[in-house]
Amino acid sequence: MTDSIDHNTAWAQRDLDHVWHPCTQMKDHEALPPLPIRSAQGVWLEDFNGRRYIDAVSSWWVNLFGHSNPVITAALKDQLDTLDHIMLAGMTHSPAVELAESLVRLAPEPLTRCFYADNGSAAVEAALKMSFHYWLNRGETRPRFMSLSNSYHGETLGALAVGDVPLYKSTYGPLLLDNIVVPGPDCYGRPEGMSWREHSEAAFAAMETALEQHAAEVSAVIVEPLVQCAGSMRMYDPIYLTRLREACDRHNVHFIADEIAVGFGRTGTLFACEQAGIAPDFLCLSKGITGGTLPLSVVLTSDDIYQAFYDDYAKMRAFLHSHSYTGNALACRAALATLSIFESRDVLTEVRAKGAAMEAAAAPLRDHPNVGDMRRHGMIMAIELVRDRDSLEPFDWRERRGRRIHRHALTEGVLLRPLGDVVYFMPPFIINDDEIEAMVGAAIRGIELAVAG
């Protein structure tokens, strides 16, 4: 039950008095205040007025098994009574050890070493530094990296440098490394009649050429396997990863897989790289690792890379990277509980089935005159809106149709966060069929309203 007092407005104003929100033009909140959330259970968020919303974006892609999941919550409560945090320099604890052991069992060979950090950008920073330092320890200076067009790897300076988001580059360009951007395999707008696999394989020619020209100065190639999430959920075929692994071996360059957003089942396999049957030299994981409860990230790498740093301290070959909350005991325990859910039931089969259900629910949009593409990997699905589906002419971004869809969906009790004119779904894995219908239905009606005006 709700009362007549608008508690949301009071909390929103208190927020705006002091809180500076991420990825937000704060002036926008003059027209649409932030939505205060009091509690969350399963796929549902509840505001201070008692209204509920389906979390269709898993709170920025972190929540796998629903909010306040009882398995994860019980583990955290137990851990809090035992050990909250100790530094991981010179000490250790059972959650960090057990989590590393579990991740090594799950990861493809030869990934046997785990380096903890506390967020996705930090994991990318660690992987970049680790790769560069590895070559330095071998007597080579390789100051550059390669990444794909339209890529995003985080917002710290090293991570920004290997991304390809024009807004960030135009603002922070003078601070960034000299990265090599290679045209990517994004399958949107591919020639008619060409399959994802054919297009992705053909697109690899640009990477092969770049490696032939620059391999000697490049430490690593970094990619987001299968889905460039922040890059408008653009997708490609696993064959590109297969060819990249072969080429990195041939040119003696490291392969960094940024699975921060796509790891832990999002694409229908535990790790997206599995669909290509390959292992990277560095596997970056975060977001879903704790089921959406606490910040944690990890970089998995091989014993060969680990051994390149193993020496007497005086030689300064040790890896120079640390965070105060590295390997936090609570976060590691949450991650262990999250992995236990994967072990207790066939989560990946559920993911594939629910992904198909999302696609079926959105079928009425497939021939819509303003839908340029519908694409999906596992339970990540995107709908790209255009002014004309035949030419793929985009809408003017200043018209902010995605924002209109967001506002409409809230009126139907669904939290969507479109990326420009791309509406996407990445809900918790526990969403049921009725909730899928409600989520997709709200998006369809929001799209109809947005493209009409």
C-alpha positions as CSV (number, residue, x, y, z in Angstrom):
1,M,0.0,0.0,0.0
2,T,1.1,3.6,-0.7
3,D,0.1,6.7,1.2
4,S,-0.7,10.2,-0.3
5,I,2.8,11.5,0.4
6,D,5.2,11.6,-2.6
7,H,8.3,10.1,-0.8
8,N,10.2,9.8,-4.2
9,T,10.2,13.5,-4.7
10,A,11.7,14.2,-1.3
11,W,14.5,11.6,-1.7
12,A,15.2,12.8,-5.3
13,Q,15.6,16.4,-4.0
14,R,17.9,15.3,-1.2
15,D,20.0,13.4,-3.8
16,L,20.2,16.3,-6.1
17,D,21.5,18.5,-3.3
18,H,24.7,16.5,-3.0
19,V,25.1,13.5,-5.3
20,W,26.9,13.7,-8.7
21,H,25.7,10.7,-10.8
22,P,27.8,8.7,-13.3
23,C,27.4,9.0,-17.1
24,T,24.8,11.7,-16.5
25,Q,24.2,15.3,-17.6
26,M,22.9,16.4,-14.3
27,K,20.8,19.2,-15.9
28,D,18.6,16.4,-17.4
29,H,17.3,15.7,-13.9
30,E,15.5,19.0,-13.9
31,A,13.0,17.3,-16.2
32,L,13.3,13.7,-15.0
33,P,14.6,13.4,-11.4
34,P,16.5,10.3,-10.3
35,L,14.3,7.4,-9.3
36,P,14.8,6.6,-5.6
37,I,14.7,2.8,-4.9
38,R,13.9,1.6,-1.4
39,S,14.2,-2.1,-1.9
40,A,14.7,-4.8,-4.5
41,Q,13.7,-8.5,-4.7
42,G,14.2,-10.8,-7.7
43,V,13.8,-8.9,-10.9
44,W,11.8,-6.2,-9.2
45,L,12.9,-2.8,-7.8
46,E,10.5,-0.9,-5.5
47,D,10.5,2.9,-5.1
48,F,9.6,4.9,-1.9
49,N,6.0,5.2,-3.1
50,G,5.6,1.4,-3.3
51,R,5.7,1.3,-7.2
52,R,7.6,-1.6,-8.7
53,Y,9.8,-1.8,-11.8
54,I,11.3,-4.8,-13.7
55,D,15.1,-4.4,-13.7
56,A,15.5,-5.0,-17.5
57,V,19.2,-4.0,-17.4
58,S,20.3,-5.9,-14.3
59,S,21.4,-2.6,-12.7
60,W,24.1,-2.0,-15.3
61,W,24.5,-5.7,-16.2
62,V,25.7,-6.9,-12.8
63,N,22.8,-8.8,-11.4
64,L,22.6,-12.5,-12.5
65,F,20.2,-14.2,-10.1
66,G,17.9,-11.5,-8.8
67,H,18.2,-8.9,-6.1
68,S,18.4,-10.1,-2.5
69,N,19.1,-13.6,-3.7
70,P,18.8,-15.8,-0.6
71,V,21.9,-18.0,-1.5
72,I,24.2,-15.0,-1.9
73,T,22.6,-13.1,1.0
74,A,23.1,-16.0,3.4
75,A,26.7,-16.3,2.4
76,L,27.4,-12.6,2.9
77,K,25.7,-12.7,6.4
78,D,27.8,-15.6,7.4
79,Q,31.0,-14.1,6.1
80,L,30.3,-10.8,7.8
81,D,30.4,-12.5,11.2
82,T,33.8,-14.1,10.4
83,L,36.0,-11.7,8.3
84,D,35.1,-8.6,6.5
85,H,38.4,-7.5,5.0
86,I,42.1,-7.8,5.3
87,M,44.7,-6.6,2.8
88,L,45.9,-9.2,0.4
89,A,49.5,-8.1,0.4
90,G,51.4,-10.6,2.6
91,M,48.2,-12.2,3.9
92,T,45.4,-14.4,2.5
93,H,42.0,-15.8,3.4
94,S,39.8,-18.7,2.5
95,P,37.3,-16.9,0.2
96,A,40.1,-15.5,-2.0
97,V,41.8,-18.9,-2.2
98,E,38.6,-20.9,-2.8
99,L,37.4,-18.4,-5.4
100,A,40.7,-18.6,-7.3
101,E,40.5,-22.4,-7.2
102,S,36.9,-22.4,-8.6
103,L,37.7,-19.9,-11.4
104,V,40.7,-21.9,-12.5
105,R,38.5,-25.0,-12.6
106,L,36.0,-23.2,-14.8
107,A,38.3,-21.2,-17.1
108,P,39.9,-22.7,-20.2
109,E,43.5,-23.9,-20.0
110,P,46.1,-22.6,-19.5
111,L,44.5,-19.9,-17.3
112,T,45.8,-20.9,-13.8
113,R,46.6,-17.6,-12.0
114,C,44.1,-15.0,-10.6
115,F,44.9,-11.4,-9.9
116,Y,42.1,-9.6,-8.0
117,A,41.0,-6.0,-8.4
118,D,37.8,-4.2,-7.5
119,N,36.0,-3.2,-10.7
120,G,36.1,-3.8,-14.4
121,S,38.2,-0.8,-15.4
122,A,40.8,-1.8,-12.8
123,A,40.9,-5.3,-14.3
124,V,41.5,-3.9,-17.7
125,E,44.3,-1.6,-16.3
126,A,45.9,-4.6,-14.6
127,A,45.8,-6.7,-17.8
128,L,47.3,-3.9,-19.9
129,K,50.1,-3.3,-17.4
130,M,50.7,-7.0,-16.9
131,S,51.1,-7.6,-20.7
132,F,53.4,-4.6,-21.1
133,H,55.5,-5.6,-18.1
134,Y,55.7,-9.2,-19.3
135,W,57.4,-8.1,-22.5
136,L,59.6,-5.6,-20.6
137,N,60.8,-8.5,-18.3
138,R,61.7,-10.3,-21.5
139,G,63.8,-7.4,-22.7
140,E,61.3,-5.9,-25.1
141,T,59.6,-2.5,-24.9
142,R,56.1,-2.7,-26.6
143,P,54.3,0.5,-25.6
144,R,51.2,0.1,-27.8
145,F,47.9,-1.9,-27.8
146,M,45.3,-2.8,-30.4
147,S,41.6,-2.7,-30.0
148,L,38.5,-2.7,-32.2
149,S,36.5,0.2,-33.5
150,N,33.4,0.9,-31.4
151,S,35.0,-0.7,-28.4
152,Y,34.6,0.2,-24.7
153,H,36.8,-1.1,-21.9
154,G,36.2,1.2,-19.0
155,E,36.8,4.8,-18.0
156,T,40.1,5.0,-16.2
157,L,42.8,6.4,-18.5
158,G,44.4,3.1,-19.6
159,A,41.0,1.6,-20.3
160,L,39.8,4.7,-22.1
161,A,42.9,4.6,-24.3
162,V,42.1,1.2,-25.7
163,G,38.4,2.1,-26.2
164,D,36.9,3.8,-29.2
165,V,34.1,6.1,-27.8
166,P,34.4,9.4,-29.7
167,L,33.0,11.5,-26.8
168,Y,35.7,10.2,-24.4
169,K,38.5,10.5,-27.0
170,S,37.5,14.1,-27.9
171,T,37.5,15.1,-24.2
172,Y,40.4,13.1,-22.7
173,G,42.5,12.5,-25.8
174,P,45.6,14.5,-24.7
175,L,45.8,12.2,-21.6
176,L,45.6,8.8,-23.4
177,L,48.0,6.2,-24.8
178,D,48.7,6.0,-28.5
179,N,46.4,3.0,-29.2
180,I,45.9,1.4,-32.6
181,V,42.2,1.1,-33.5
182,V,41.3,-1.7,-36.0
183,P,38.0,-1.8,-37.9
184,G,35.9,-4.4,-36.0
185,P,33.6,-7.3,-37.0
186,D,30.3,-5.6,-36.0
187,C,27.6,-7.4,-38.1
188,Y,25.2,-4.5,-38.2
189,G,24.7,-3.2,-41.7
190,R,26.5,-6.2,-43.3
191,P,25.8,-6.8,-47.0
192,E,22.4,-8.5,-47.7
193,G,22.7,-12.2,-47.8
194,M,25.9,-12.4,-45.9
195,S,25.8,-14.4,-42.7
196,W,27.3,-13.3,-39.3
197,R,30.0,-15.8,-39.7
198,E,30.9,-14.8,-43.3
199,H,31.0,-11.1,-42.3
200,S,33.0,-11.6,-39.2
201,E,35.6,-13.7,-41.0
202,A,35.9,-11.2,-43.8
203,A,36.3,-8.4,-41.3
204,F,39.3,-10.1,-39.8
205,A,41.5,-9.1,-42.8
206,A,41.9,-5.6,-41.2
207,M,43.2,-7.1,-38.0
208,E,45.6,-9.4,-39.8
209,T,47.0,-6.4,-41.8
210,A,47.4,-4.3,-38.6
211,L,49.3,-7.1,-36.8
212,E,51.6,-7.6,-39.8
213,Q,52.5,-3.9,-39.6
214,H,52.6,-3.3,-35.9
215,A,53.2,-6.6,-34.0
216,A,56.7,-5.7,-32.9
217,E,55.5,-2.6,-31.0
218,V,52.2,-4.1,-29.6
219,S,51.9,-5.8,-26.3
220,A,48.4,-7.1,-26.7
221,V,45.1,-7.0,-28.6
222,I,42.1,-6.4,-26.4
223,V,38.5,-7.2,-27.5
224,E,35.1,-7.7,-26.0
225,P,34.1,-11.2,-27.1
226,L,30.9,-11.4,-29.2
227,V,29.1,-8.3,-27.9
228,Q,30.4,-4.7,-27.7
229,C,28.0,-3.8,-24.9
230,A,28.5,-0.1,-24.3
231,G,29.0,0.3,-28.1
232,S,25.3,0.0,-28.8
233,M,25.2,-3.8,-28.2
234,R,26.8,-4.5,-31.5
235,M,27.5,-8.2,-32.1
236,Y,29.6,-10.6,-34.1
237,D,30.3,-14.3,-34.7
238,P,32.8,-16.4,-32.7
239,I,34.9,-17.1,-35.8
240,Y,36.5,-13.7,-35.3
241,L,37.8,-14.8,-31.9
242,T,39.2,-18.0,-33.4
243,R,41.0,-16.1,-36.1
244,L,42.3,-13.6,-33.5
245,R,43.7,-16.3,-31.3
246,E,45.5,-17.9,-34.3
247,A,46.9,-14.5,-35.4
248,C,48.1,-13.5,-31.9
249,D,50.0,-16.8,-31.7
250,R,51.5,-16.3,-35.2
251,H,52.6,-12.7,-34.5
252,N,53.6,-13.3,-30.8
253,V,51.2,-10.8,-29.3
254,H,49.0,-11.2,-26.3
255,F,45.2,-11.6,-26.5
256,I,43.2,-9.9,-23.8
257,A,39.5,-10.9,-23.6
258,D,37.4,-8.3,-21.8
259,E,34.5,-10.4,-20.5
260,I,33.5,-8.0,-17.8
261,A,30.0,-7.6,-19.2
262,V,29.6,-10.8,-21.2
263,G,31.1,-13.3,-18.8
264,F,29.2,-15.6,-16.4
265,G,26.6,-16.9,-18.9
266,R,25.3,-13.7,-20.5
267,T,25.9,-15.0,-24.0
268,G,24.7,-18.6,-23.4
269,T,28.0,-20.1,-22.3
270,L,29.8,-19.4,-19.1
271,F,32.5,-17.4,-20.9
272,A,31.9,-16.0,-24.3
273,C,35.3,-17.2,-25.6
274,E,34.1,-20.8,-25.1
275,Q,32.0,-20.4,-28.3
276,A,35.2,-20.0,-30.3
277,G,36.9,-22.8,-28.5
278,I,39.8,-20.6,-27.5
279,A,41.6,-19.3,-24.4
280,P,43.0,-15.7,-24.2
281,D,46.2,-14.8,-22.5
282,F,44.3,-12.6,-20.1
283,L,40.6,-13.0,-19.2
284,C,39.1,-10.0,-17.4
285,L,36.0,-10.7,-15.3
286,S,33.8,-8.5,-13.1
287,K,30.1,-7.3,-13.0
288,G,28.2,-10.6,-12.6
289,I,30.9,-12.3,-10.6
290,T,29.3,-11.4,-7.3
291,G,25.7,-11.7,-8.5
292,G,25.4,-7.9,-8.4
293,T,26.1,-7.4,-4.7
294,L,29.7,-6.1,-4.2
295,P,32.5,-4.7,-6.4
296,L,35.1,-7.3,-7.5
297,S,37.1,-8.1,-10.5
298,V,39.8,-10.6,-11.5
299,V,42.3,-11.1,-14.3
300,L,43.1,-14.7,-15.1
301,T,46.3,-15.5,-16.9
302,S,48.7,-18.3,-17.5
303,D,51.6,-19.7,-15.5
304,D,54.0,-18.7,-18.3
305,I,53.1,-15.1,-17.7
306,Y,53.2,-15.4,-14.0
307,Q,56.7,-16.9,-14.1
308,A,58.0,-13.9,-16.1
309,F,57.5,-11.9,-12.9
310,Y,58.8,-14.5,-10.4
311,D,62.3,-13.5,-9.3
312,D,64.4,-11.9,-6.5
313,Y,62.9,-8.7,-5.3
314,A,66.0,-6.7,-6.0
315,K,65.6,-7.2,-9.8
316,M,62.2,-5.3,-9.7
317,R,60.4,-7.8,-11.9
318,A,57.4,-8.0,-9.6
319,F,54.1,-6.8,-10.9
320,L,53.4,-3.2,-9.7
321,H,49.7,-2.9,-9.2
322,S,47.5,-2.9,-6.1
323,H,44.1,-1.8,-4.6
324,S,43.3,-1.5,-0.9
325,Y,40.2,-3.7,-1.4
326,T,41.9,-6.3,-3.6
327,G,40.4,-9.7,-3.0
328,N,37.9,-8.4,-0.4
329,A,36.6,-11.4,1.7
330,L,33.0,-10.4,1.5
331,A,33.1,-9.9,-2.3
332,C,34.9,-13.2,-2.8
333,R,32.4,-15.0,-0.6
334,A,29.6,-13.5,-2.7
335,A,31.3,-14.7,-5.9
336,L,31.6,-18.2,-4.4
337,A,27.9,-18.2,-3.7
338,T,27.2,-17.0,-7.2
339,L,29.2,-19.8,-8.7
340,S,27.4,-22.3,-6.4
341,I,24.1,-21.4,-8.2
342,F,25.6,-22.3,-11.5
343,E,26.7,-25.6,-10.0
344,S,23.3,-26.3,-8.5
345,R,21.2,-26.1,-11.6
346,D,21.5,-25.9,-15.4
347,V,21.6,-22.1,-15.6
348,L,23.1,-22.0,-19.1
349,T,20.2,-24.0,-20.6
350,E,17.8,-21.6,-18.9
351,V,19.7,-18.6,-20.3
352,R,19.4,-19.9,-23.8
353,A,15.7,-20.7,-23.5
354,K,14.9,-17.3,-21.9
355,G,16.9,-15.5,-24.6
356,A,14.8,-17.3,-27.2
357,A,11.7,-16.2,-25.3
358,M,12.8,-12.6,-25.4
359,E,13.3,-12.8,-29.1
360,A,9.9,-14.4,-29.6
361,A,8.2,-11.7,-27.6
362,A,9.9,-9.0,-29.7
363,A,8.9,-10.7,-33.0
364,P,6.2,-8.0,-33.8
365,L,9.1,-5.5,-34.3
366,R,11.0,-7.6,-36.8
367,D,9.4,-6.0,-39.9
368,H,8.8,-2.6,-38.3
369,P,9.8,0.3,-40.7
370,N,11.9,1.9,-38.0
371,V,13.7,-1.2,-36.8
372,G,17.0,-1.6,-38.6
373,D,18.2,-4.7,-36.7
374,M,17.3,-7.1,-34.0
375,R,20.2,-9.1,-32.6
376,R,20.9,-11.5,-29.8
377,H,23.6,-13.5,-28.0
378,G,22.1,-15.5,-25.1
379,M,20.2,-13.2,-22.9
380,I,21.6,-10.0,-24.4
381,M,19.2,-8.7,-27.0
382,A,19.2,-5.4,-28.8
383,I,16.8,-3.5,-31.1
384,E,18.3,-0.8,-33.3
385,L,16.0,2.0,-34.3
386,V,16.4,3.9,-37.5
387,R,14.6,6.5,-39.6
388,D,14.4,4.1,-42.5
389,R,15.1,0.4,-42.4
390,D,16.0,0.0,-46.0
391,S,18.8,2.6,-46.0
392,L,19.5,2.2,-42.2
393,E,19.5,6.0,-42.0
394,P,19.8,6.8,-38.3
395,F,17.6,9.2,-36.3
396,D,19.1,12.5,-35.2
397,W,20.6,11.6,-31.8
398,R,19.6,15.0,-30.5
399,E,15.9,13.9,-30.7
400,R,16.7,11.5,-27.9
401,R,14.2,8.8,-28.7
402,G,15.8,6.4,-26.3
403,R,15.1,8.8,-23.5
404,R,11.4,8.9,-24.5
405,I,11.3,5.1,-24.4
406,H,13.0,5.0,-21.0
407,R,10.3,7.4,-19.6
408,H,7.4,5.5,-21.2
409,A,8.7,2.2,-19.8
410,L,8.8,3.6,-16.3
411,T,5.1,4.3,-16.6
412,E,4.6,0.6,-17.3
413,G,6.8,-0.5,-14.4
414,V,9.9,-1.4,-16.5
415,L,13.4,0.1,-16.1
416,L,15.1,0.3,-19.5
417,R,18.2,2.3,-20.3
418,P,18.6,2.6,-24.1
419,L,22.0,3.3,-25.6
420,G,21.1,6.2,-27.8
421,D,18.5,4.7,-30.3
422,V,19.3,1.1,-29.3
423,V,16.9,-0.5,-26.9
424,Y,18.3,-3.5,-25.2
425,F,17.4,-6.2,-22.7
426,M,19.8,-7.8,-20.2
427,P,17.6,-8.9,-17.3
428,P,18.5,-11.2,-14.4
429,F,18.5,-14.9,-15.4
430,I,15.6,-15.6,-13.0
431,I,13.1,-13.5,-15.0
432,N,10.0,-15.5,-15.9
433,D,7.8,-15.7,-19.0
434,D,5.2,-13.2,-17.8
435,E,7.9,-10.8,-16.8
436,I,9.6,-11.2,-20.2
437,E,6.3,-10.4,-21.9
438,A,5.8,-7.3,-19.7
439,M,9.4,-6.1,-20.2
440,V,9.3,-6.5,-24.0
441,G,5.7,-5.2,-24.3
442,A,6.6,-2.0,-22.5
443,A,9.6,-1.5,-24.9
444,I,7.4,-2.1,-28.0
445,R,4.8,0.5,-26.9
446,G,7.6,2.9,-25.9
447,I,9.2,2.4,-29.4
448,E,5.9,3.1,-31.1
449,L,5.4,6.3,-29.2
450,A,9.0,7.4,-29.7
451,V,9.2,6.9,-33.5
452,A,5.8,8.5,-34.0
453,G,6.9,11.9,-32.7
